[in-house]
């Protein structure tokens, strides 16, 4: 799960950095490849049904570009406050987790939390409370 968190964080950091148009066009398939790999990994680890994998994949393919777009708006506005980018990331990761909770069975959700998602949720809650 640390690999997933590191990978997702790397994706988010990469998305938050302003890119040139041609670089963005080349990069997008990589993001979608990583999303597909994450959906496949969750299918293996959590023994997801095909319909669950579809929803996981659809969720990630919607939420990551939306998160990227929101981070890009901050970058375009020349926001230098790192906390603002982290707030955007936390908001979207909370939304992803809420969607996963609706998609997964109780057992799958418990395993997902056990694999590190609970720690990430606590860290987001702690940052939110600190605000």
N, C-alpha and C positions, 0 to 999 in steps of 0.2 A: 504494500500500500504506500510505503514511502516513495517507491518509484513513481507511482501514480501521482502522489502529491507533488513530488519534485517535477514530474513532467507537466502537470497542470500549472504549477507555479511558473515554470519556464515558458509555457505557452502564454500565460497571462502577462508576464514581464515583456515578452517579445511583442505582444499585442499592444502594450501600453506605450512602447517606444514609437515615435512617429517614423513612418516609413515612406519611401518614395513610391509613386504609383506603380512603376514596373516591378519593384520589389514586392509589393503587396500582391500583385497578380501571380507572381511566381510562388509566393509563400502560401497562399490559400489552399492549394491542394495538399500541402504538408499538414495543415491544421486538420483538414478533413480526414487525411490518412490517420493522424493521431487519434482523432475522435473515433474512427472505425476500430482502431486497435484497442482503444479503451473499452468500447462496447463489446468487442470480442473477449477481452480479458474478463470483464464482468460476467459475461455469459459462462466462461469456463469456471471462474471462481465461485460464482453464486448459483450456478446451474440454472440459468435463466431460460425461460421458454422463448420461442422465436418471437412471439408478440411482445414480450418484455424487452428483448434486444432491439426491436423496431422502435419502441418508445424511448429507450435509453438513447439510441442513436439519434432519433429525431429531436429529443430534448437537447442533447449536446450540440447538434448542428444548428439549433436555433439560438441557444443561450450563449454559446461562446462567441459567435459573430456579434450578437447584441451587446455582450460585455465589451468586446473589442471596439465596437462603434462608440459606446459610451466613454471608454478610455480615450479613444481618438479625439472625441469632442473636447475632453479635458486637455489633451496635448495641443490641439489646435488653438485652444484658449490660452495656451502657454502656462498652464497650471503646473507649478513646480512642487507643490506640496504632495509628498509621497503618500501621506495618509488619505488623501482624496482618492488616489488610485486604488489603495487597499480597500477603502469603503465600497468602491464600485465592484471590486473582486468579491468581497464578502457578500454583498447584496446578491450577486448572481450565483455564487456558490450556495448560499442559503436557498435560493429558488431551485437550483438543481437538486439539492438534498430533499426539499419538500416534494418535488416531483418524483424522485426515486422512492420516497416513502410511500407514495400512492401506488407506484408500479410494483414494488417488491412485496413479497409475502413477509409475514412477521419474521420467519426464520432467515430469509434472505436479507432483510433489513438489519437484523441482529448481527449477521455475519459481515455485512457491509460496514457497520459501526465498529465491529471488532477489528477490522482490517485497517483502522486508522481514521475513519471518518468521524468517529466520536471525538477524537482528540482535536481534529480540525474544527469541528463544531464548537467545542469548548473554547478554543483559541479565538474564534470569531465572536462568540458571546462575550468573552473577556474584553476584546477590543471594543465591542459595542457598549459594554457597561462602562468602560474607561472614558468613553466620549462624554 
